[in-house]
Amino acid sequence: MGSHGGTGLDPCIGCGLCAALCPEGVLAMEWNRYGEYNPVAVSPCTTACGLCEKVCPFADPGEDEDTIAERLYGAVPGIRHRPETGYYLASSVGYAEEHRAAGASGGVATWLLEALLREGIVDRAICVAPTGDPEKLFAFRVFDTAEAVRTGAGSAYYPVEVSGVIREVLAVPGRYAVTGLPCFIKAIRLGQQRNKKLRERIAVTLGLVCGQLKSRRFTEYVAALAGVQGEVTGVRYRAKNPDRPAGDYHYVFTTADGGEERISWTRGISEAWTNRWFTPKACNYCDDIFAECADVTCMDAWLPEYSEDGRGTSLVLVRSPLVREILEQGIALDPIPVREVVRSQAGVVAAKREHLAYRLYLDGERAPRKRVAPARPKSPFLRAEVAVKDRMRVLSREHPGTGADLRAAMRPDLEHLATVRRAARVIGSPLRALQSIRGGRDG
Ligand SMILES: Cc1cc2nc3c(=O)[nH]c(=O)nc-3n(C[C@H](O)[C@H](O)[C@H](O)COP(=O)(O)OP(=O)(O)OC[C@H]3O[C@@H](n4cnc5c(N)ncnc54)[C@H](O)[C@@H]3O)c2cc1C
């Protein structure tokens, strides 16, 4: 049995591919005490085939996003490659008029799933939708109509796992599209290499850019901040303010008694998000920003030209000629240089390159093999920021509750970080100015 049986692989993002593909059905996905999913052995493993580890996006099966994507897209005519994005055929910006209001960004992802169904390219679309179940507010679902797909619009900053839907793909013939974070798409690709049905049936993969996932306790924490009293049965993470900048969205919680509470990004969500509170350990070891193994990747247009528009705008990076054709024929997106796409994710690029390099450096011999080499950044401010944020990440994960005392426990680290930032502003600015004269970080 691989290390998934019993205690679960560490780090594990809880994607559930291992549980879906285990030939003996030994694994089930269950909540751990941190509010994350992990595979748990529910019966003895007798064959030790190791498939669970071979499809794990955070194990080291001798494959990484480069080798997987090279096989998928390396020979596509006209394909190009950048170290930050992986392969890409085209990059574009815009929105889907009808889907924009409900979408997290410009609604392009939902539009695309619907178009794939409408054109008969797939029979079913797998995406994430609200459940109404307080114990599991979101789940992957298999849908076969546009109306059903629309119920999944928006981003779920909440743990979800694919074991159930992948078992359904294996059981029910047909062609499927599936949405996923970079690590989930990587796991599906590893699964496709080893399972013919998955290879044949999953026809289109739609990736989402990802800076980090959050545990279930993140939602509990924000609900407490928002003053939610009853049992939470639903949350909308990206409720838009059309008259305000795109980053100024709010979360809306609904409760079992029909109540509704809302809280804006600036009233504590941003603090928890950007300081990596409730972020699973696996996210610390991710070097895939743009879901490099996906046929198409959607993200927010975090660029000054678009981020003032609170109605939301999508950036789209395409790798598959088929998806490019569907987008070109069906929706009026504008081309945008790929360097702008990279620039829109500057924070995520930094986290999954320089910050990751430093974490790997700190791990020493224990560091997993990644595409980023371990390195100690020259900037003492960056070193301090990475260290303090990781302390907060661990503390938030271990802290017994998600109430106001959690923030109190964070206060010394928050103060430390504020001091580091002040010092960086005073001492660091001339250095940064010099760097930007030399060409800057994002090119
Ligand atoms: C955890 C997380 C972190 C993210 N981080 C970033 C970031 O740093 N920068 C950035 O630009 N964008 C990020 N995104 C992506 C962004 O929030 C939007 O999902 C993306 O831009 C698509 O928006 P849209 O309006 O085109 O899609 P929509 O029309 O809103 O459709 C989104 C589709 O994705 C599915 N979906 C939602 N959540 C999940 C999930 N957790 N797993 C699988 N499928 C899901 C939905 O069911 C729906 O089908 C993140 C998303 C998530 C879930």
The ligand as an SDF file (V2000), in Angstrom:
LIG
                    3D

 53 58  0  0  0  0  0  0  0  0999 V2000
   -9.2610   28.2220   -4.6740 C   0  0  0  0  0  0  0  0  0  0  0  0
   -9.2040   29.1650   -5.8620 C   0  0  0  0  0  0  0  0  0  0  0  0
   -8.1480   30.0480   -5.9680 C   0  0  0  0  0  0  0  0  0  0  0  0
   -8.0740   30.9180   -7.0710 C   0  0  0  0  0  0  0  0  0  0  0  0
   -7.0140   31.7970   -7.1710 N   0  0  0  0  0  0  0  0  0  0  0  0
   -6.9670   32.6570   -8.2160 C   0  0  0  0  0  0  0  0  0  0  0  0
   -5.9040   33.6100   -8.3260 C   0  0  0  0  0  0  0  0  0  0  0  0
   -4.9970   33.6670   -7.4990 O   0  0  0  0  0  0  0  0  0  0  0  0
   -5.9000   34.4570   -9.4070 N   0  0  0  0  0  0  0  0  0  0  0  0
   -6.8840   34.4110  -10.3560 C   0  0  0  0  0  0  0  0  0  0  0  0
   -6.8530   35.2210  -11.3030 O   0  0  0  0  0  0  0  0  0  0  0  0
   -7.8960   33.5100  -10.2730 N   0  0  0  0  0  0  0  0  0  0  0  0
   -7.9520   32.6460   -9.2310 C   0  0  0  0  0  0  0  0  0  0  0  0
   -8.9830   31.7410   -9.1530 N   0  0  0  0  0  0  0  0  0  0  0  0
   -9.9090   31.6270  -10.3100 C   0  0  0  0  0  0  0  0  0  0  0  0
  -11.0090   32.6530  -10.2830 C   0  0  0  0  0  0  0  0  0  0  0  0
  -11.5180   32.8030   -8.9670 O   0  0  0  0  0  0  0  0  0  0  0  0
  -12.1810   32.1980  -11.2020 C   0  0  0  0  0  0  0  0  0  0  0  0
  -12.6000   30.9110  -10.8260 O   0  0  0  0  0  0  0  0  0  0  0  0
  -11.8010   32.1260  -12.6430 C   0  0  0  0  0  0  0  0  0  0  0  0
  -11.3290   33.3810  -13.0770 O   0  0  0  0  0  0  0  0  0  0  0  0
  -13.0120   31.7410  -13.5190 C   0  0  0  0  0  0  0  0  0  0  0  0
  -13.9610   32.7530  -13.4660 O   0  0  0  0  0  0  0  0  0  0  0  0
  -15.1380   32.7950  -14.5260 P   0  0  0  0  0  0  0  0  0  0  0  0
  -16.0010   33.9630  -14.1870 O   0  0  0  0  0  0  0  0  0  0  0  0
  -14.5830   32.6830  -15.8980 O   0  0  0  0  0  0  0  0  0  0  0  0
  -15.8720   31.4200  -14.2330 O   0  0  0  0  0  0  0  0  0  0  0  0
  -17.3120   31.0960  -13.6280 P   0  0  0  0  0  0  0  0  0  0  0  0
  -18.3080   31.3330  -14.6730 O   0  0  0  0  0  0  0  0  0  0  0  0
  -17.4610   31.6820  -12.2900 O   0  0  0  0  0  0  0  0  0  0  0  0
  -17.1510   29.5040  -13.5070 O   0  0  0  0  0  0  0  0  0  0  0  0
  -16.1980   28.9280  -12.6570 C   0  0  0  0  0  0  0  0  0  0  0  0
  -16.2580   27.4250  -12.8340 C   0  0  0  0  0  0  0  0  0  0  0  0
  -15.2920   26.8430  -12.0060 O   0  0  0  0  0  0  0  0  0  0  0  0
  -15.9040   25.8950  -11.1350 C   0  0  0  0  0  0  0  0  0  0  0  0
  -15.2310   25.9550   -9.8310 N   0  0  0  0  0  0  0  0  0  0  0  0
  -15.3600   26.9040   -8.8690 C   0  0  0  0  0  0  0  0  0  0  0  0
  -14.5960   26.6050   -7.8120 N   0  0  0  0  0  0  0  0  0  0  0  0
  -13.9610   25.4570   -8.1290 C   0  0  0  0  0  0  0  0  0  0  0  0
  -13.0340   24.6450   -7.4330 C   0  0  0  0  0  0  0  0  0  0  0  0
  -12.6120   24.9250   -6.1960 N   0  0  0  0  0  0  0  0  0  0  0  0
  -12.5740   23.5270   -8.0600 N   0  0  0  0  0  0  0  0  0  0  0  0
  -13.0030   23.2200   -9.3070 C   0  0  0  0  0  0  0  0  0  0  0  0
  -13.8930   23.9380   -9.9930 N   0  0  0  0  0  0  0  0  0  0  0  0
  -14.3580   25.0490   -9.4090 C   0  0  0  0  0  0  0  0  0  0  0  0
  -17.3400   26.3160  -11.0330 C   0  0  0  0  0  0  0  0  0  0  0  0
  -18.1650   25.2210  -10.7260 O   0  0  0  0  0  0  0  0  0  0  0  0
  -17.6030   26.8670  -12.4310 C   0  0  0  0  0  0  0  0  0  0  0  0
  -17.9460   25.8370  -13.3040 O   0  0  0  0  0  0  0  0  0  0  0  0
   -9.0830   30.8810   -8.0620 C   0  0  0  0  0  0  0  0  0  0  0  0
  -10.1620   29.9980   -7.9260 C   0  0  0  0  0  0  0  0  0  0  0  0
  -10.2290   29.1340   -6.8410 C   0  0  0  0  0  0  0  0  0  0  0  0
  -11.4030   28.1880   -6.7420 C   0  0  0  0  0  0  0  0  0  0  0  0
  1  2  1  0
  2  3  1  0
  2 52  2  0
  3  4  2  0
  4  5  1  0
  4 50  1  0
  5  6  2  0
  6  7  1  0
  6 13  1  0
  7  8  2  0
  7  9  1  0
  9 10  1  0
 10 11  2  0
 10 12  1  0
 12 13  2  0
 13 14  1  0
 14 15  1  0
 14 50  1  0
 15 16  1  0
 16 17  1  0
 16 18  1  0
 18 19  1  0
 18 20  1  0
 20 21  1  0
 20 22  1  0
 22 23  1  0
 23 24  1  0
 24 25  2  0
 24 26  1  0
 24 27  1  0
 27 28  1  0
 28 29  2  0
 28 30  1  0
 28 31  1  0
 31 32  1  0
 32 33  1  0
 33 34  1  0
 33 48  1  0
 34 35  1  0
 35 36  1  0
 35 46  1  0
 36 37  1  0
 36 45  1  0
 37 38  2  0
 38 39  1  0
 39 40  1  0
 39 45  2  0
 40 41  1  0
 40 42  2  0
 42 43  1  0
 43 44  2  0
 44 45  1  0
 46 47  1  0
 46 48  1  0
 48 49  1  0
 50 51  2  0
 51 52  1  0
 52 53  1  0
M  END
$$$$
